[in-house]
Amino acid sequence: MVVFIQPYWIGDSVNTPQSGYFGLFYYCIGNPITSELVCKGSVLDFSSIPSGAFKTAMFFVGTSMLLNVGTMVSFSLFFFCSAAGVYKICAWMQTSSAVLLVMGCMIYPDGWDSPEVKRMCGERTSKYTLGNCTVRWAYILAIICILDALMLALVAFTLGNRQDNLLPDEFEVETGEGKTNSFNNSRFKKLNPEAVPTTVKNHAGHPTNTENDH
């Protein structure tokens, strides 16, 4: 969320004609007479965003942030769904978030040739060439967030597959009345997502303890 809000993706340096900084939608440029920063841009006013590339990057990064929020909200699904399913949902959401963030970071420099950016960074500024300006911490943090999302997706996929493999494909469950019932693992998970821990016998006849997916 910080990456989306903060206007410190690119900024001035000692060699820039004007002071200032740019974010995805909000930017400030110094007044050449008073040296005061004049700020513009709003996420609700597309016409105030200085470049079409900035608008597109804002959309991708914003959607990526919403997916991150959705991942946290998905934790509530542990009360209603199997753990393996929830882990995989979160994994795909994090993967999608990383892809969208990559697209946003790649598209953003395409807007560096806008008149406002050139006014701050100099005439040598063009698409994917920053001129006298420098990359600021929010852009770097966005790149770090890509790696973080990919790592979280990998962990979630691993946990989801581990949950799928906790029980053998076929097993027998001993009930409290001394009866033994045979089950197929995948069918048992679908029909009994809230099953309590029981004593299970595998094909070798050795008892093993199984735990709820949660």
C-alpha positions, -999 to +999 in steps of 0.1 A: +000+000+000+029+023+008+043+018-028+009+029-042+004+060-021+039+075-017+050+099-044+087+090-043+092+068-073+116+093-090+130+126-078+154+154-083+192+154-078+218+181-075+219+185-113+181+189-120+168+223-131+139+220-107+134+203-074+105+178-069+094+142-070+069+119-088+048+090-078+022+070-096-004+098-096+008+125-073+038+148-080+054+180-069+077+203-089+095+234-075+085+269-086+115+284-104+108+318-088+098+310-053+114+275-050+082+263-034+069+229-044+037+230-064+019+196-061-008+181-083-024+147-091-051+127-076-061+090-079-097+102-084-088+127-112-072+110-141-068+142-160-044+155-133-020+125-139+008+137-162+012+106-184-009+078-198+019+054-188+016+066-152-022+060-153-016+024-165+011+018-140-012+031-113-039+007-123-016-024-123+000-015-090-033-006-074-048-039-085-017-057-071-022-040-037-059-050-037-049-086-043-025-084-013-054-071+008-076-100-006-049-125+005-052-113+041-090-114+039-087-150+026-073-161+059-109-161+072-116-190+048-098-213+071-130-215+091-150-227+061-127-245+037-098-269+038-064-256+046-050-269+013-075-250-007-070-217+012-032-220+008-036-224-029-060-195-033-035-173-014-007-186-036-025-177-069-034-143-055+002-136-046+014-148-080-011-125-097+000-097-075+036-101-084+028-102-121+008-070-120+035-053-100+061-063-125+039-048-153+034-016-133+072-012-127+080-019-164+053+005-177+061+034-154+093+045-171+074+048-204+059+081-190+092+098-183+090+117-215+060+138-203+065+176-202+062+177-164+090+151-159+112+169-184+106+202-166+121+187-135+147+163-149+159+182-180+155+179-217+176+147-219+148+129-202+129+104-224+112+071-221+132+048-199+159+075-197+157+095-165+180+123-174+193+142-143+167+127-120+172+096-098+151+066-088+137+070-053+129+045-025+093+038-034+103+024-068+130+002-052+104-010-026+081-020-054+108-042-069+114-057-034+076-064-031+077-084-063+103-107-049+084-109-016+051-118-034+068-146-054+084-160-022+050-160-004+034-177-034+061-204-033+056-210+004+018-211+000+020-236-029+043-257-008+020-257+022-010-265+001+007-295-015+019-306+020-017-305+033-028-327+003-002-353+012-009-355+049-032-386+044-026-417+023-047-422-008-068-449+009-071-454+046-092-470+073-107-451+102-115-468+135-146-453+152-151-451+189-175-482+187-147-504+174-159-504+138-135-498+109-145-478+078-125-474+046-122-441+028-107-426-002-085-396+008-097-371-018-134-380-013-130-379+025-115-344+023-144-331+002-171-346+023-155-341+057-135-308+057-141-304+095-132-340+104-118-344+140-085-363+146-090-400+145-069-432+145-061-443+110-047-476+097-027-476+065-023-505+041+004-521+063-021-522+092-001-498+114-021-471+132-013-435+125-028-403+138-044-379+114-051-343+121-078-319+108-066-300+077-070-269+099 
